[in-house]
Amino acid sequence: MATKKKVIVTGFEPFGEHTVNASWVAVQELERLGLGEAIDLHVCEVPVEYEAVQSLLPSLWKQHQPQLVVHVGVSGLATTVTLEQCGHNQGYQQMDNCGFNPASQCCMENGPNYLDSVLDMDVICRKVNDSGLGVVVSVSKDAGRYLCDYTYYTSLYLTQGRSAFIHVPPLGKPYSSQDLARALQTIVLEMSELLNQAEEQQNPHDH
């Protein structure tokens, strides 16, 4: 009997004009749906604060040792569910919910300019769009230089790339929280499956 894979999925608290944050609403809805028998899903709401991200992510990673960490954030500009390929280290000028921003305006002093996910988002995007889900998925390489991008970079750094970031549009523009949760479920299962395949190729006798 294979041990259950653990997957962490996070959403963000409200900020700015997003008095209800679609990302956390969708993640809570995903928790109700679950990720099937083989995956142990753990969800968490992330504060829109740079310093909170710096302390929360390492403790989540240490506590759960997950196969994968998926962060979900809302983007007022998004009209599709958007898979982010990479996180950026520099350019964090915007103030967070505490009115704070990093003095260095970067995520990790002397860290690489950007970090890539080990997951190929183009492959995942194609698979999900071919699945007839009724929710359009696209790929982006710019997570926006705010808490979303900051969280993603921090997470990619901690997990050696075993992270993903998904931007969702605000609720009703055009998708409901149920639509978004179904999309997240399909996407996260694809991501986990890709990691399983990669692990099997590395350890063919490990069954």
C-alpha positions as CSV (number, residue, x, y, z in Angstrom):
1,M,0.0,0.0,0.0
2,A,1.6,3.3,-1.1
3,T,1.7,5.9,1.5
4,K,-0.6,8.9,1.0
5,K,1.0,11.9,-0.7
6,K,0.6,15.1,1.2
7,V,-0.3,18.3,-0.7
8,I,-0.6,21.7,0.8
9,V,-2.8,24.3,-0.9
10,T,-2.9,27.9,0.3
11,G,-5.1,30.9,-0.4
12,F,-4.7,34.5,0.7
13,E,-6.6,36.7,3.1
14,P,-8.5,39.7,1.8
15,F,-6.6,42.8,0.8
16,G,-7.2,46.1,-1.0
17,E,-10.4,46.0,-3.1
18,H,-10.5,42.2,-2.6
19,T,-12.7,42.3,0.5
20,V,-13.5,38.6,-0.2
21,N,-10.4,36.9,-1.6
22,A,-11.5,34.5,-4.3
23,S,-8.3,32.4,-3.8
24,W,-9.2,31.4,-0.2
25,V,-12.9,30.9,-1.0
26,A,-11.8,28.6,-3.9
27,V,-9.3,26.7,-1.7
28,Q,-11.9,26.1,1.0
29,E,-14.3,24.8,-1.6
30,L,-11.4,22.5,-2.9
31,E,-11.0,21.2,0.7
32,R,-14.7,20.1,0.6
33,L,-14.1,18.4,-2.8
34,G,-10.9,16.8,-1.7
35,L,-8.2,15.3,-3.9
36,G,-9.2,11.7,-3.8
37,E,-8.1,8.7,-1.7
38,A,-4.4,8.9,-2.6
39,I,-3.7,12.5,-1.4
40,D,-3.9,14.0,2.0
41,L,-4.8,17.6,1.4
42,H,-3.9,20.4,3.9
43,V,-5.2,23.9,3.3
44,C,-4.0,27.1,4.9
45,E,-4.9,30.8,4.6
46,V,-1.8,33.1,4.1
47,P,-1.7,36.6,5.4
48,V,-1.0,39.4,2.9
49,E,2.2,40.3,4.8
50,Y,5.8,39.8,3.7
51,E,7.1,38.9,7.2
52,A,4.2,36.5,7.9
53,V,5.1,34.6,4.6
54,Q,8.7,34.4,5.7
55,S,7.8,32.6,8.9
56,L,4.7,30.6,7.8
57,L,6.1,28.8,4.8
58,P,9.1,27.2,6.4
59,S,7.0,25.9,9.3
60,L,4.4,24.5,6.9
61,W,7.1,22.7,4.9
62,K,8.8,21.4,8.0
63,Q,5.6,20.2,9.7
64,H,4.1,18.4,6.7
65,Q,7.0,17.5,4.4
66,P,4.6,17.6,1.5
67,Q,5.1,16.2,-2.0
68,L,3.9,19.5,-3.4
69,V,2.9,23.0,-2.2
70,V,0.4,24.9,-4.3
71,H,-0.4,28.6,-3.7
72,V,-3.5,30.2,-5.0
73,G,-3.9,34.0,-5.3
74,V,-6.4,36.3,-6.8
75,S,-5.6,38.7,-9.7
76,G,-8.0,41.5,-10.7
77,L,-6.5,41.3,-14.1
78,A,-7.0,37.6,-14.7
79,T,-9.8,36.3,-16.8
80,T,-8.5,32.7,-16.9
81,V,-7.1,30.4,-14.2
82,T,-3.4,31.2,-14.7
83,L,-0.5,28.8,-13.9
84,E,2.6,30.7,-13.0
85,Q,5.9,29.1,-14.1
86,C,8.3,31.2,-12.0
87,G,8.8,33.5,-9.0
88,H,10.9,36.6,-8.9
89,N,13.3,37.8,-6.3
90,Q,13.3,41.6,-6.9
91,G,10.9,44.5,-7.3
92,Y,8.8,44.3,-4.1
93,Q,7.8,48.0,-3.7
94,Q,4.1,47.7,-2.9
95,M,3.1,47.9,0.8
96,D,1.4,44.8,2.4
97,N,-1.6,44.7,4.7
98,C,0.6,46.0,7.5
99,G,1.9,48.9,5.5
100,F,5.3,47.2,5.3
101,N,7.6,46.3,2.4
102,P,11.1,44.8,2.4
103,A,13.8,47.5,2.6
104,S,15.8,45.6,0.0
105,Q,12.7,45.2,-2.1
106,C,13.8,41.6,-2.6
107,C,12.8,38.2,-1.3
108,M,16.2,36.6,-0.6
109,E,19.3,38.7,-0.4
110,N,21.7,37.4,-3.1
111,G,19.2,34.8,-4.3
112,P,18.8,34.1,-8.0
113,N,16.7,36.7,-9.9
114,Y,14.0,34.1,-10.5
115,L,13.3,30.5,-9.7
116,D,11.4,28.0,-11.9
117,S,8.9,25.4,-10.8
118,V,10.0,21.8,-11.5
119,L,6.5,21.4,-13.0
120,D,6.1,22.2,-16.7
121,M,3.1,24.5,-16.6
122,D,2.6,24.3,-20.4
123,V,2.0,20.5,-20.2
124,I,-0.4,20.9,-17.3
125,C,-2.3,23.7,-19.0
126,R,-2.7,21.6,-22.2
127,K,-3.9,18.6,-20.2
128,V,-6.4,20.5,-18.2
129,N,-7.8,22.5,-21.2
130,D,-8.2,19.2,-23.1
131,S,-10.1,17.7,-20.2
132,G,-13.3,19.6,-21.1
133,L,-13.5,21.2,-17.7
134,G,-15.3,24.3,-18.9
135,V,-12.7,26.6,-17.2
136,V,-10.0,28.2,-19.3
137,V,-6.4,27.7,-18.1
138,S,-3.4,29.7,-19.3
139,V,0.3,30.0,-18.4
140,S,2.2,33.1,-17.2
141,K,5.8,33.9,-16.3
142,D,5.1,37.0,-14.3
143,A,3.3,36.6,-11.0
144,G,3.0,40.4,-10.4
145,R,5.7,41.4,-7.9
146,Y,3.4,41.5,-4.9
147,L,2.6,39.0,-2.2
148,C,1.8,36.3,-4.7
149,D,5.1,36.5,-6.5
150,Y,6.9,36.9,-3.1
151,T,5.2,33.8,-1.7
152,Y,6.0,31.8,-4.8
153,Y,9.7,32.7,-4.9
154,T,10.0,31.9,-1.2
155,S,8.2,28.6,-1.7
156,L,10.2,27.6,-4.7
157,Y,13.4,28.3,-2.7
158,L,12.2,26.2,0.2
159,T,10.9,23.3,-1.8
160,Q,13.6,23.1,-4.5
161,G,11.0,23.9,-7.1
162,R,8.3,21.6,-5.9
163,S,5.8,24.4,-5.7
164,A,3.2,25.9,-8.0
165,F,1.3,29.2,-8.1
166,I,-2.2,29.6,-9.6
167,H,-3.8,32.9,-10.1
168,V,-7.6,33.0,-10.2
169,P,-9.9,35.8,-11.3
170,P,-12.2,37.5,-8.8
171,L,-15.4,35.5,-8.1
172,G,-18.0,35.7,-10.8
173,K,-15.5,37.2,-13.3
174,P,-16.5,34.8,-14.9
175,Y,-16.2,31.7,-12.6
176,S,-18.0,30.8,-9.4
177,S,-16.1,29.4,-6.4
178,Q,-17.3,25.9,-7.4
179,D,-15.9,26.3,-10.9
180,L,-12.6,27.5,-9.5
181,A,-12.5,24.6,-7.0
182,R,-13.1,22.1,-9.7
183,A,-10.4,23.6,-11.8
184,L,-8.0,23.6,-8.8
185,Q,-8.8,20.0,-8.1
186,T,-8.0,18.9,-11.7
187,I,-4.8,21.0,-11.9
188,V,-3.4,19.9,-8.5
189,L,-4.1,16.2,-9.4
190,E,-2.3,16.7,-12.7
191,M,0.6,18.2,-10.8
192,S,0.8,15.4,-8.3
193,E,0.6,12.8,-11.1
194,L,3.5,14.5,-13.0
195,L,5.6,14.4,-9.8
196,N,4.7,10.7,-9.3
197,Q,5.8,9.9,-12.8
198,A,9.1,11.8,-12.3
199,E,9.7,9.9,-9.0
200,E,9.0,6.5,-10.7
201,Q,11.5,7.3,-13.4
202,Q,14.1,8.1,-10.8
203,N,13.4,5.1,-8.6
204,P,12.0,2.4,-11.0
205,H,12.4,-0.4,-8.3
206,D,10.9,1.6,-5.5
207,H,7.5,-0.1,-5.3
